Amino acid sequence: MTPPAASSAASWSNNPISPSSYPQIPVGNHTPQLKVELASVFLNALKVYEEKNVKFADAVMAFWGIDKGITTTYTYDEKDFKRIDGLTVLKP
């Protein structure tokens, strides 16, 4: 399986990745398809890391919360979290 071309990344820039579209990644002879728990969290985090220059760890925390139904976060580090659609950011 070859990765999508860089130009195709723009086509999904405003669409979160749903479980039905998880990529199946060949990893070798002993693991033909790697399945990652919380794949949508990590894939969406990678997307905003690349497209919006959000720190990866902040993006993972944000999308983990969104996945669990948490749409408000309290932080003094508003810069990255404000770049994530669907998240309300407040100072404590």
C-alpha positions, 0 to 999 in steps of 0.5 A: 500500500502506498501512502497518499500523495501530499496533494491529496491531504488537502482534500480531507483537511476539513473532514475528521477521519471516521472509523470506517476510513481507517487505513490498513497499514501493512507492517511486515510478515508477522503483522499484515495489518496494524490496527491502532486503538484510538486511530481516529484520535491519532490520525486527526492529531497528525492532521492538525499537527501538519496543517495547523502547526499544533503541537502533536501532544496537544492535538492528541489530548484535544482529540481524545477529549473530543472522542470522549465528548469533552468539547471544552478545555481549560488551559493557559496554553491557548495557542494550539488548542484554539486552532482545533475545530470543535473545541472551546478553550477557556483560561482557568 
